[in-house]
Amino acid sequence: DKTMADIIDTFIGSGKQTFKQMMYNALMVAKTGGDCYFEIVADSGLNIDNIVMLPPDNIRLNIRNGVIKSYEEIDGSEKFRPQEILHFAYNPLGAMVHGRSVIEGMNTILTDYLQIMDSGTKIYENYAKPVKIWEIDTDDPATISDWVDRIRKLNNIPKADIVIPKGTVSVANSVISAGILTPRDWHRVLLDSMLMSSRVSENILGIGTQNSEESARMQMAGFSQMVRWEQKWMEETLKQQLFALQY
């Protein structure tokens, strides 16, 4: 262990990285994209000198009978043997050789979340600045056009007032009645679904105001199990694909 620790302490990645920084980045890339690849750089004596991360979207796997035979660049001519690549495949299923992104399974929830954020903004903006319906006692196009121009100019002036002859023009606000739509409730449902899907405790994010102490403990227990599983997964991957090459 001491010998291997001394070796990985010399790794510099792309030039200015430590081994711990590379492993943190590897976990983030693998969880969001499913796979993370490092080229294993060795000297003439086959001693490992360094590992360098490769763009995951530029790597194609050559598979035969369910076994990885090589890694190839999509945009480029580089080809790697299996033992030349450190491959983190996050949470594969069955005979898959690729990992699975945590985002992929949450696409629908994330799309709904973005939609409610956009729709909620429009709803509350409509509360604060409702659409005005102007009724003008004339059908003359020139007069109507003149009124439209005047109203548009006034809308660009904060707290502008308009003086009109009584009975000539009336105005009404077109608003969504308060209480009919409640974006906050739907937002909370989606947020809970995302937290449950990712097994991240809301207390970790500093938003644990909705749950009891017992619920918070259960969430933290699930989160701790996930963290430990990811640690063991990375340990096993390094042991099999990297450390075994050194000895």
C-alpha positions as a printed Julia matrix, in Angstrom:
247×3 Matrix{Float64}:
   0.0     0.0     0.0
   2.8     2.41    0.88
   4.6     1.7    -2.4
   1.46    2.24   -4.48
   0.63    5.41   -2.54
   4.08    6.76   -3.33
   3.54    6.0    -7.02
   0.15    7.68   -7.35
   1.43   10.71   -5.45
   3.69   11.39   -8.45
   0.78   11.47  -10.93
   0.17   14.91  -12.42
  -2.65   14.12  -14.89
  -2.75   16.77  -17.59
   0.1    18.61  -15.88
  -1.33   20.35  -12.82
  -3.49   17.76  -11.1
  -3.16   15.51   -8.09
  -4.43   11.94   -7.91
  -7.24   12.94   -5.55
  -8.33   15.73   -7.87
  -8.38   13.32  -10.8
 -10.48   10.79   -8.86
 -12.97   13.49   -7.86
 -13.24   14.54  -11.49
 -13.55   10.9   -12.56
 -16.53   10.37  -10.26
 -18.29   13.49  -11.55
 -17.69   12.55  -15.2
 -18.77    8.93  -14.72
 -21.93    9.86  -12.8
 -23.04   12.51  -15.3
 -21.96   10.7   -18.49
 -21.82    7.05  -17.47
 -18.16    6.49  -18.36
 -14.79    8.04  -17.61
 -11.53    7.07  -19.34
  -7.88    7.61  -18.42
  -4.89    6.69  -20.55
  -2.38    4.78  -18.42
   1.08    6.14  -19.22
   4.0     3.77  -18.54
   7.77    4.0   -19.01
   9.94    1.58  -21.0
  10.05   -0.73  -17.99
   6.22   -0.84  -17.87
   6.16    1.11  -14.62
   3.15    3.42  -14.39
   4.2     7.06  -14.64
   0.89    8.88  -14.95
  -2.77    8.72  -15.94
  -4.36   11.26  -18.28
  -8.11   11.76  -18.67
  -9.54   11.34  -22.18
 -12.66   13.1   -23.49
 -15.4    10.48  -22.89
 -17.44   11.6   -25.89
 -14.48   10.89  -28.18
 -13.94    7.25  -27.15
 -15.53    4.27  -28.89
 -15.37    0.73  -27.51
 -14.57   -2.22  -29.75
 -16.51   -5.13  -28.24
 -16.49   -8.77  -29.26
 -18.69  -11.4   -27.56
 -19.35   -8.99  -24.7
 -15.64   -8.39  -24.03
 -13.81   -5.1   -24.6
 -11.07   -5.67  -27.18
  -9.89   -2.09  -27.62
 -10.66    1.59  -27.1
 -10.57    3.87  -30.15
 -10.74    7.6   -30.73
 -13.78    8.74  -32.71
 -12.12   11.94  -33.88
  -8.57   10.7   -34.33
  -6.57    7.58  -35.13
  -5.4     6.59  -31.65
  -6.2     3.04  -30.57
  -5.64    1.66  -27.07
  -5.41   -1.86  -25.75
  -7.71   -2.63  -22.78
  -4.78   -2.59  -20.31
  -3.82    0.91  -21.5
  -7.1     2.45  -20.35
  -8.44    3.0   -16.84
 -12.2     2.78  -17.37
 -14.73    3.86  -14.74
 -18.16    2.54  -15.81
 -20.78    3.86  -13.4
 -23.55    1.44  -12.41
 -23.73   -0.76  -15.55
 -26.66   -3.15  -15.88
 -26.41   -6.8   -16.85
 -23.94   -7.45  -19.67
 -23.42   -3.74  -20.38
 -19.8    -2.63  -20.72
 -20.83    1.03  -20.59
 -21.91    2.85  -17.46
 -25.25    4.58  -16.93
 -25.58    8.3   -16.24
 -27.66    9.31  -13.23
 -29.0    12.17  -15.36
 -30.34    9.9   -18.08
 -32.9     8.33  -15.76
 -33.97   11.76  -14.52
 -34.45   13.42  -17.91
 -38.22   13.69  -17.57
 -38.04   15.12  -14.05
 -35.33   17.61  -15.02
 -37.31   18.73  -18.08
 -40.4    19.26  -15.9
 -38.27   21.15  -13.37
 -36.96   23.56  -16.01
 -40.48   24.01  -17.34
 -41.98   24.85  -13.95
 -39.15   27.32  -13.27
 -39.9    29.06  -16.57
 -43.67   28.89  -16.17
 -43.5    29.97  -12.53
 -41.48   33.02  -13.48
 -44.1    34.01  -16.05
 -46.97   33.44  -13.59
 -45.46   35.59  -10.85
 -44.47   38.23  -13.38
 -48.1    38.32  -14.48
 -49.12   38.86  -10.86
 -46.69   41.78  -10.49
 -47.23   43.28  -13.94
 -50.59   42.16  -15.35
 -51.55   42.51  -18.98
 -53.8    45.55  -19.52
 -56.83   45.51  -21.78
 -57.57   48.94  -23.22
 -61.03   49.81  -24.52
 -61.07   52.91  -26.71
 -64.34   54.52  -27.75
 -63.43   54.81  -31.41
 -62.97   52.66  -34.49
 -60.74   55.13  -36.31
 -57.45   53.31  -37.15
 -55.4    56.5   -36.87
 -56.78   57.29  -33.41
 -56.25   53.73  -32.21
 -52.69   53.73  -33.54
 -52.01   57.02  -31.76
 -53.28   55.56  -28.48
 -51.12   52.43  -28.91
 -48.02   54.57  -29.45
 -48.79   56.66  -26.37
 -49.33   53.58  -24.21
 -46.11   51.94  -25.38
 -44.13   55.08  -24.54
 -45.74   55.26  -21.09
 -44.89   51.6   -20.41
 -41.2    52.46  -20.72
 -41.48   55.19  -18.1
 -41.51   53.96  -14.48
 -44.65   55.01  -12.57
 -45.9    57.05  -15.52
 -49.4    58.51  -15.37
 -51.78   59.06  -18.22
 -54.54   61.67  -18.43
 -57.57   60.81  -20.56
 -61.03   62.37  -21.08
 -63.64   60.67  -18.91
 -65.63   58.01  -20.73
 -63.26   57.89  -23.7
 -60.96   55.04  -22.62
 -61.25   52.29  -20.03
 -58.59   49.85  -18.9
 -58.75   46.51  -17.11
 -56.09   44.11  -15.85
 -55.95   40.57  -17.18
 -54.46   38.43  -14.4
 -54.46   34.84  -13.21
 -56.47   34.61  -10.03
 -54.29   34.01   -7.01
 -54.54   30.45   -5.72
 -55.57   28.84   -9.01
 -51.99   27.97   -9.96
 -49.38   27.21   -7.3
 -45.98   26.63   -8.97
 -44.32   26.34   -5.57
 -46.19   23.1    -4.74
 -45.3    21.47   -8.08
 -41.74   22.72   -7.72
 -41.52   20.96   -4.34
 -42.85   17.68   -5.76
 -40.22   17.72   -8.51
 -37.45   18.62   -6.07
 -38.41   15.72   -3.79
 -38.42   13.36   -6.79
 -34.93   14.5    -7.84
 -33.55   14.08   -4.32
 -35.06   10.61   -3.98
 -33.78    9.57   -7.41
 -30.24   10.71   -6.65
 -30.38    9.59   -3.0
 -28.97   12.94   -1.92
 -30.22   14.2     1.42
 -31.75   17.65    1.31
 -29.94   18.37    4.57
 -26.65   18.07    2.65
 -27.9    20.82    0.34
 -28.99   23.01    3.24
 -32.71   22.89    2.39
 -33.89   20.35    4.98
 -36.77   22.43    6.32
 -39.6    20.11    5.26
 -38.66   16.94    7.13
 -38.71   15.67   10.68
 -35.59   14.6    12.53
 -36.37   10.92   11.89
 -36.86   11.54    8.18
 -33.58   13.47    8.05
 -31.78   10.55    9.69
 -33.18    8.09    7.16
 -32.12   10.34    4.3
 -28.62   10.68    5.72
 -28.37    6.9     6.13
 -29.27    6.36    2.47
 -26.84    9.07    1.38
 -24.02    7.54    3.45
 -24.64    4.12    1.9
 -24.45    5.63   -1.6
 -21.19    7.44   -0.8
 -19.66    4.25    0.61
 -20.79    2.25   -2.43
 -19.14    4.78   -4.76
 -15.95    4.65   -2.71
 -15.84    0.84   -2.89
 -16.63    0.92   -6.62
 -13.71    3.27   -7.3
 -11.42    1.24   -5.04
 -12.25   -2.0    -6.87
 -11.81   -0.35  -10.27
  -8.38    1.02   -9.33
  -7.31   -2.27   -7.77
  -8.26   -4.32  -10.82
  -7.31   -1.98  -13.67
  -4.42    0.1   -12.31
  -2.79   -1.38   -9.23
  -2.69   -4.89  -10.7
  -0.6    -3.6   -13.61
   2.13   -2.4   -11.28
   2.66   -5.78   -9.61
